[in-house]
Amino acid sequence: MTKSQLSFRLRQNAPQQNRRESREKSHKKTQKPQTTKVDTTSPGLIFPAGDTAFKSLLSARFCAAIWSHISDCDETYNYWEPMHYLIFGKGLQTWEYSPEFGLRSYFYLMVHAAPAWIYHKLLQPNPLLMFYFIRCILGLFCAVSEVYFYKSVCREFGVHIGRICLAFQLFAAGMFVSSTAFLPSSFAMYTTTAACAAWWQQKFPLAIFFTALGSILGWPFACILGVPIAFDMLVRRKLYLQFAAWSALCALVILVPMVVVDSMLFGKITVAPFNIVKYNVFGGAGPNLYGTEPLSFYLFNGFVNFNIIWVLALLSPIALILHYFFVPTKNKCTFYLPYWLSLSPLYLWLAVFMLQEHKEERFLFPVYPLICLSGAITLDIVQKLFFRLLNLFQKMPHGTHYLDKTMFIMFITIILTSLLGISRVFSLYRNYHAPFDLMMELNRYPVDVKISERAQVNVCFGKEWHRYPSSFFLPNNNWNIRFIKSEFDGMLPAPYSELENGTMIVHKYFNDLNKESPELYFDINKCHFLLDSDLGKETPLEPNYSNQKDRWKVIKSYKFLNAEKSHSFFRAFLIFVVSDKYITFGNFSLLQSTKLKIK
């Protein structure tokens, strides 16, 4: 296949046969399905080449890196803060990083911190630039894994499903949120995407490596997504030796340096993947301390992140059954695997996590690209079934392809899902980006008002502690993040010890039961700055500080969504002009003390 055949093109001839037939002929001639190229000469199809798909995906992921806010405080306190500590020697520590528990891996952080550390040593940039630099690196990794996924989907499922899946990935709000999140679940999404792509191309060693990388270095529970790959190798293909050898090798290559580095930093032998599994599954305090949700949580969350794509994905088992009975035999399988096995990682993941009491949006990140694929397959089946139904009432000429009569279904669906996805992204930015904007204002503040770089400054959060984006937004290491008492009565992070062995020290105020430690609260009278929201509700512990004119002056305010007083649909999706009638905003403000001077 020449390079020019991979570029955008439109074949003018009417389709004469199904793409599956041409692949079967090629398969019979070569008798090497693992090296057979996708037949890209099927007439009547417009589809992007790999380089075009990569540029599109990279552009979308860079947009996410710049404009996406941090939606989960776990990302800030368990990843951005420890990374800041590794690079600058200062940051916030959570109980998961206490040597007593050792649930998180410093080796995982170092892998991500390496490019930021090099950037810092070479150019000495503002820490805020480093934050966005790391995000862009994450976006690059995501785009690379996605384009590999796209090319494999085109090979395994056909270019029609491939281009639908690509369109879904480009504009889905879920991909926007997850693609540049500094979370193990996002890392597992990258590796799962690559593992599935390798699996569909029968590159088993690579599939095993990516599965092991995501499970050991990233998130241990991602190993569930490797079960179908193991089933294919062990049960269907009997590749016992290859599976065992590559699994052992990958585990050795990834786990050994991880344990060595973590054990050095924690001061004792630490296997972080085992510790987190033990805590959540085998007799630990368990995850349910941090909030439980009903089954409807994922159903609603999936819809706001993927809209119609989510509905199509959930309907894919029904669609596949209809496909089996009503679509001709020659179209019942993909190129290498049956549909049910190709999509089984998604089904398995949803079955496990939907039954868990503890539910969070990030738990579904690893299967987000598979949701797009499943939705694309369902849409393709809808087109085929519509064509079959149409053929009952209007006999089609021999050789008529189903795409000749059903392309409008694809166009309408992609346009609608894309508009809803973009609407969700705009809504997220407008409703929740205020903390980022205010911290950027604070980052510029020392230059604007000429504050000495040696001044010790305390920046405080109360009830909005979970919206703090990270210490990368502070002007320099002499600015300190502090927490004041609010209605929240759980475990808060604490500053790392400034001693050389700060990662080895066991602090008495850390616990794994989410119990409050009062000694971690800061005296509000010593706060130079306070970031707080005004949503029209006050309590003795959470007064409206912006109204205390004798103590605080407002430097800058941005509007912030009042979720309790807003319609659930119109706060989830931004519909210009209409949404403003159904949602209510409060203020998120940067306040400066009028009584405490910065020295």
LINGI-V579696 format. One record per pair of residues at least 24 apart in sequence whose ideal C-beta (glycine too) atoms are under 8 Angstrom apart, sorted by sequence separation. I is the first residue (numbers start at 0). J is the second residue. D is the distance in Angstrom with one decimal. If there is no record, write none. Layout:
I	J	D
I	J	D
//
This chain:
81	105	7.1
85	109	6.7
189	213	7.5
345	369	4.1
453	477	6.3
455	479	7.2
457	481	5.1
459	483	5.2
461	485	4.3
462	486	6.4
489	513	4.7
490	514	6.3
491	515	7.9
560	584	6.1
561	585	4.7
111	136	7.8
203	228	7.6
344	369	6.1
345	370	6.8
452	477	6.8
462	487	6.7
489	514	7.6
490	515	6.7
491	516	7.2
534	559	7.5
559	584	6.4
560	585	7.7
77	103	5.8
82	108	5.1
86	112	5.9
111	137	7.8
187	213	4.3
382	408	5.3
489	515	6.1
490	516	6.6
493	519	5.2
528	554	8.0
535	561	6.8
558	584	4.1
559	585	5.5
14	41	6.9
15	42	7.1
81	108	5.5
85	112	5.3
186	213	6.5
187	214	7.6
190	217	6.4
315	342	6.5
342	369	7.0
345	372	7.9
381	408	6.4
382	409	6.5
464	491	6.6
488	515	4.7
532	559	5.6
534	561	4.7
558	585	7.3
559	586	6.4
14	42	5.1
345	373	5.7
491	519	5.2
558	586	6.4
559	587	3.9
13	42	6.9
14	43	4.6
82	111	6.6
86	115	6.2
203	232	6.0
434	463	7.2
438	467	8.0
445	474	4.8
534	563	7.5
535	564	7.6
557	586	7.2
558	587	7.5
10	40	7.7
12	42	4.5
13	43	6.8
78	108	6.8
82	112	5.0
86	116	5.6
186	216	7.3
187	217	4.6
191	221	6.4
194	224	7.2
198	228	5.1
316	346	7.4
342	372	7.3
378	408	7.3
438	468	5.6
442	472	5.6
444	474	7.2
445	475	7.8
556	586	4.6
557	587	5.4
10	41	7.7
11	42	7.7
12	43	7.3
85	116	7.8
186	217	4.0
187	218	4.6
190	221	7.1
194	225	6.8
342	373	5.6
378	409	6.5
441	472	7.0
442	473	7.1
556	587	6.8
557	588	8.0
10	42	3.8
186	218	7.1
434	466	4.4
441	473	7.4
442	474	5.5
556	588	4.3
10	43	5.5
78	111	7.9
82	115	7.3
86	119	6.1
184	217	7.8
191	224	4.9
198	231	7.1
312	345	7.4
434	467	7.1
435	468	5.7
439	472	6.9
441	474	7.4
484	517	8.0
555	588	7.0
556	589	7.5
5	39	7.0
9	43	8.0
10	44	6.9
183	217	4.4
184	218	5.7
187	221	3.9
194	228	6.8
342	376	7.3
378	412	5.7
434	468	6.1
438	472	3.8
554	588	7.8
555	589	4.8
4	39	5.7
183	218	3.9
203	238	6.7
207	242	7.2
211	246	7.0
215	250	6.7
438	473	8.0
553	588	5.2
554	589	4.6
0	36	5.4
4	40	7.4
9	45	5.3
484	520	4.8
553	589	7.4
554	590	6.8
8	45	7.2
141	178	4.3
187	224	7.6
204	241	7.5
208	245	7.2
212	249	7.4
216	253	5.7
435	472	7.8
482	519	6.5
483	520	6.2
553	590	5.9
554	591	5.4
7	45	6.6
141	179	6.9
203	241	6.3
207	245	4.5
211	249	3.8
215	253	4.6
338	376	6.9
482	520	6.1
483	521	5.6
552	590	6.8
0	39	6.7
7	46	7.6
87	126	7.3
203	242	7.5
207	246	5.8
211	250	6.0
215	254	5.4
482	521	6.0
483	522	7.9
551	590	4.1
552	591	5.5
7	47	6.2
138	178	6.0
481	521	3.7
483	523	4.7
551	591	6.8
7	48	6.8
137	178	7.3
138	179	4.8
204	245	4.9
208	249	5.0
212	253	6.1
216	257	6.5
545	586	6.9
551	592	6.4
552	593	5.5
6	48	5.2
137	179	4.6
203	245	7.1
207	249	5.7
211	253	5.8
215	257	6.7
550	592	6.8
551	593	6.4
5	48	4.0
83	126	7.5
86	129	7.7
137	180	7.6
483	526	6.9
545	588	5.0
550	593	6.1
5	49	6.6
7	51	6.5
135	179	7.8
137	181	6.5
141	185	7.6
144	188	8.0
148	192	4.5
151	195	7.2
152	196	7.8
155	199	4.1
481	525	7.9
549	593	6.9
550	594	6.3
5	50	7.9
6	51	7.6
134	179	4.6
144	189	4.5
147	192	7.3
148	193	7.1
151	196	3.7
154	199	6.8
155	200	7.8
481	526	6.5
545	590	6.2
144	190	7.5
147	193	5.7
150	196	7.3
151	197	7.6
154	200	6.7
483	529	7.7
544	590	5.9
134	181	7.6
141	188	7.5
145	192	6.2
148	195	6.7
152	199	7.5
133	181	7.0
137	185	7.2
141	189	5.8
144	192	4.4
148	196	4.6
151	199	4.6
140	189	5.5
144	193	4.6
147	196	4.6
151	200	5.5
147	197	8.0
535	585	6.2
79	130	7.5
82	133	7.8
534	585	3.9
144	196	7.7
297	349	7.8
486	538	6.0
533	585	5.2
219	272	4.3
330	383	7.2
532	585	5.9
533	586	4.6
219	273	7.8
326	380	7.4
486	540	5.2
532	586	6.8
533	587	7.9
297	352	7.5
485	540	5.4
486	541	5.6
532	587	4.8
533	588	6.7
219	275	6.0
220	276	7.6
297	353	5.6
304	360	7.5
484	540	5.9
485	541	5.3
531	587	7.6
532	588	7.5
215	272	5.7
219	276	5.1
319	376	7.7
326	383	5.4
530	587	7.3
531	588	6.2
214	272	7.5
312	370	4.7
315	373	4.5
318	376	7.2
322	380	4.7
326	384	7.5
530	588	7.3
294	353	6.0
312	371	7.9
315	374	7.5
318	377	4.4
321	380	6.7
325	384	6.1
530	589	5.8
531	590	6.5
300	360	5.4
529	589	8.0
530	590	7.3
297	358	6.1
309	370	6.5
312	373	4.0
315	376	6.0
319	380	7.2
322	383	7.1
326	387	7.2
528	589	6.6
529	590	4.5
296	358	4.8
301	363	7.1
305	367	8.0
308	370	6.5
311	373	7.2
312	374	4.5
315	377	4.7
318	380	4.4
322	384	7.7
325	387	5.8
459	521	6.3
528	590	6.6
529	591	8.0
300	363	7.6
304	367	7.9
308	371	6.2
311	374	3.8
314	377	5.6
318	381	7.1
321	384	6.2
467	530	7.7
528	591	5.6
529	592	7.5
292	356	7.6
310	374	8.0
311	375	7.9
457	521	7.0
459	523	6.6
466	530	8.0
527	591	6.8
528	592	7.3
291	356	4.1
292	357	7.6
305	370	5.8
309	374	7.3
312	377	6.8
527	592	5.6
65	131	6.6
291	357	5.7
292	358	4.0
297	363	6.7
305	371	7.6
308	374	3.9
311	377	4.1
526	592	6.1
64	131	6.4
290	357	6.7
291	358	7.2
307	374	7.7
311	378	5.8
459	526	3.8
463	530	6.3
289	357	6.5
457	525	5.8
458	526	7.5
461	529	7.3
463	531	6.2
527	595	5.7
65	134	7.7
286	355	7.8
287	356	5.3
301	370	7.4
305	374	7.2
457	526	5.2
458	527	7.0
459	528	6.7
460	529	7.6
462	531	7.2
463	532	5.5
526	595	7.2
64	134	3.7
111	181	6.8
287	357	5.2
457	527	5.2
458	528	4.7
459	529	4.8
460	530	5.7
461	531	5.9
462	532	7.4
524	594	7.8
525	595	6.9
527	597	5.6
63	134	7.9
64	135	4.8
286	357	4.1
456	527	4.9
457	528	7.4
458	529	7.8
459	530	7.5
460	531	7.7
524	595	7.2
456	528	7.1
458	530	7.2
64	137	7.0
61	135	6.0
64	138	4.5
63	138	6.2
107	183	7.0
60	137	7.9
61	138	5.3
60	138	3.3
60	139	7.2
107	186	7.8
462	541	4.8
461	541	6.4
57	138	7.0
60	141	5.2
57	139	6.7
60	142	5.0
59	142	7.9
461	544	7.8
56	141	7.7
57	142	4.2
56	142	4.2
441	528	6.6
53	142	6.1
56	145	5.0
53	143	7.5
56	146	5.9
438	530	7.6
52	145	8.0
53	146	4.3
56	149	7.9
437	530	5.9
52	146	5.1
434	530	6.9
49	146	5.9
52	149	5.1
52	150	7.7
82	181	7.7
49	149	7.4
49	150	5.4
79	181	6.0
78	181	4.6
78	182	6.6
231	336	7.0
307	412	6.6
70	176	6.1
74	180	5.8
110	216	7.0
46	153	7.2
74	181	5.5
67	175	6.2
74	182	5.2
307	415	6.3
308	416	5.4
56	165	7.8
67	176	6.2
71	180	7.4
73	182	7.1
107	216	5.6
231	340	6.6
306	415	8.0
307	416	5.0
55	165	7.6
59	169	5.2
70	180	7.6
106	216	7.3
107	217	7.0
230	340	7.5
306	416	5.7
444	554	7.5
59	170	7.7
63	174	7.8
69	180	7.6
71	182	7.1
305	416	7.9
46	158	4.5
56	168	7.0
63	175	4.8
67	179	6.1
104	216	7.4
307	419	7.0
46	159	7.8
52	165	5.8
56	169	6.7
62	175	7.6
63	176	7.5
67	180	7.8
227	340	6.0
230	343	8.0
306	419	4.1
44	158	5.6
55	169	6.0
306	420	6.6
440	554	6.9
44	159	6.5
46	161	6.7
47	162	6.9
59	174	7.5
63	178	5.1
64	179	4.5
305	420	7.8
440	555	4.8
37	153	5.6
46	162	4.6
59	175	7.3
63	179	4.7
227	343	4.3
37	154	4.5
41	158	7.1
45	162	7.6
226	343	7.9
227	344	5.4
306	423	7.4
36	154	8.0
44	162	7.9
47	165	6.8
60	178	4.9
226	344	7.7
437	555	6.1
39	158	6.7
59	178	7.7
60	179	6.3
304	423	7.2
436	555	8.0
224	344	4.6
227	347	7.0
303	423	6.1
437	557	6.4
37	158	7.0
223	344	7.9
226	347	6.2
436	557	5.2
224	347	7.3
223	347	5.9
224	348	6.2
433	557	3.8
463	587	7.5
223	348	6.2
432	557	7.7
433	558	6.8
433	559	4.5
173	301	7.8
176	304	6.8
223	351	6.0
431	559	7.2
430	559	7.3
431	560	6.5
430	560	3.8
172	303	7.1
173	304	3.3
172	304	5.1
173	305	5.2
171	304	6.8
172	305	7.4
171	305	5.3
172	306	7.9
199	333	8.0
201	335	6.5
199	335	6.2
171	308	6.2
199	336	7.0
19	157	7.4
167	305	7.7
18	157	5.3
18	158	7.4
430	570	6.5
18	159	7.7
167	308	5.1
224	365	6.2
456	597	5.8
199	341	6.9
224	366	7.3
454	597	5.2
455	598	7.5
221	365	5.6
426	570	6.9
429	573	6.3
454	598	6.1
426	571	6.3
426	572	5.7
218	365	7.3
426	573	3.9
450	597	5.8
423	571	6.6
425	573	4.4
441	589	6.1
195	344	6.7
423	572	5.6
440	589	5.8
106	256	6.7
107	257	7.7
422	572	4.4
423	573	7.6
437	587	6.3
106	257	4.4
109	260	6.8
422	573	5.1
437	588	7.4
213	365	7.4
422	574	6.5
426	578	7.6
430	582	7.9
437	589	4.5
104	257	6.1
191	344	7.0
419	572	6.3
434	587	6.3
106	260	4.2
433	587	3.8
105	260	6.2
106	261	5.6
105	261	5.6
104	261	5.5
105	264	4.7
101	261	7.1
105	265	7.8
101	265	5.4
107	271	7.8
106	271	8.0
33	200	7.3
98	265	4.4
104	271	4.0
33	201	4.3
98	266	5.6
101	269	4.2
103	271	6.0
104	272	7.5
32	201	7.6
98	267	6.1
102	271	6.4
101	271	5.9
98	269	7.4
102	274	5.1
103	275	7.6
101	274	5.0
102	275	4.7
195	368	8.0
100	274	6.7
191	365	4.9
195	369	7.1
191	366	7.1
102	278	5.9
157	333	8.0
185	361	7.6
188	364	4.8
192	368	4.8
156	333	5.3
184	361	4.6
187	364	7.0
188	365	4.8
191	368	7.7
100	278	7.3
155	333	5.0
156	334	7.6
184	362	6.5
187	365	4.2
188	366	7.7
191	369	7.6
155	334	5.1
182	361	5.6
185	364	5.3
188	367	5.8
154	334	6.4
155	335	6.0
184	364	4.0
188	368	6.9
155	336	7.2
180	361	7.1
184	365	5.9
182	364	6.9
176	360	7.6
177	361	7.5
180	364	7.2
156	341	7.6
155	341	6.8
177	364	4.4
173	363	8.0
177	367	5.5
174	367	5.9
173	367	5.1
174	368	7.6
171	367	7.5
173	370	7.3
174	371	7.5
168	368	6.2
171	371	6.3
168	371	4.9
164	368	7.9
167	371	3.9
164	371	5.1
167	374	5.8
164	372	5.0
167	375	6.1
164	374	7.8
163	374	7.9
164	375	4.0
160	372	7.5
163	375	3.8
161	375	7.8
160	375	4.9
163	378	5.8
156	372	7.5
160	376	5.8
163	379	6.8
156	375	7.9
160	379	5.1
148	368	5.7
152	372	6.1
156	376	6.7
159	379	6.1
157	379	7.8
145	368	6.6
152	375	7.9
288	512	6.6
289	513	6.5
288	513	4.5
284	511	4.8
283	511	7.2
284	512	5.6
278	511	7.0
266	500	6.9
266	502	7.5
265	502	6.4
266	503	3.4
264	502	4.5
265	503	6.3
264	503	7.3
159	402	6.7
171	416	7.4
175	420	7.5
163	409	6.3
167	413	7.7
170	416	6.8
166	413	4.8
170	417	4.0
169	417	7.7
172	420	4.9
167	416	6.4
171	420	5.0
175	424	5.2
159	409	8.0
163	413	6.9
166	416	7.9
170	420	4.0
166	417	6.9
170	421	6.1
172	423	3.7
176	427	7.4
172	424	5.3
175	427	7.9
172	427	7.1
303	571	4.6
303	572	7.5
74	361	7.9
71	359	7.0
73	361	7.3
71	360	7.0
70	360	6.9
71	361	5.5
35	334	7.9
32	334	7.2
32	335	6.4
23	329	7.5
20	329	6.3
19	329	5.7
19	330	5.6
17	329	6.7
22	334	5.9
127	439	7.1
17	330	6.5
127	442	5.3
125	442	7.3
130	468	8.0
130	469	6.7
130	471	3.8
129	471	6.1
130	472	7.1
126	470	7.4
127	471	5.9
126	471	4.5
127	472	5.8
126	472	7.6
126	473	7.1
126	475	7.9
43	400	6.7
70	427	7.8
44	402	7.5
66	424	7.7
43	402	6.3
68	427	6.9
43	403	7.2
67	427	7.5
68	428	7.4
67	428	8.0
70	431	7.5
66	428	5.6
68	431	5.3
68	432	5.1
66	432	7.6
68	434	7.2
69	435	7.9
68	435	5.5
91	470	7.1
90	470	5.5
89	470	6.9
16	398	7.3
15	398	5.3
17	400	7.1
87	470	7.7
14	398	7.6
13	398	7.6
14	399	8.0
15	400	7.9
13	399	8.0
14	400	3.5
83	469	6.4
13	400	7.5
83	470	4.5
89	476	5.1
14	402	6.8
83	471	6.0
88	476	7.5
14	403	6.6
79	468	7.6
80	469	6.0
87	476	5.8
91	480	6.5
13	403	6.9
79	469	3.7
80	470	6.2
79	470	7.5
72	464	7.7
75	467	6.0
79	471	6.5
72	465	3.9
75	468	6.3
72	466	7.4
75	469	5.1
72	467	7.5
94	490	6.0
69	466	8.0
93	490	7.9
105	502	6.9
69	468	5.4
93	492	4.7
68	468	7.6
69	469	7.6
92	492	6.0
91	492	4.1
92	493	5.8
91	493	6.7
92	494	7.1
91	494	6.0
92	495	4.7
90	494	7.6
91	495	7.1
98	502	7.5
89	494	7.5
90	495	5.6
98	503	5.8
89	495	6.8
96	502	7.2
98	504	7.5
99	505	5.1
98	505	5.5
89	497	7.4
97	505	6.0
88	497	7.4
92	501	8.0
97	506	6.5
100	509	7.7
99	509	6.9
84	495	4.9
100	511	5.7
80	492	6.7
97	509	4.5
94	509	4.0
76	492	4.7
94	510	6.3
84	501	7.5
94	511	6.1
//
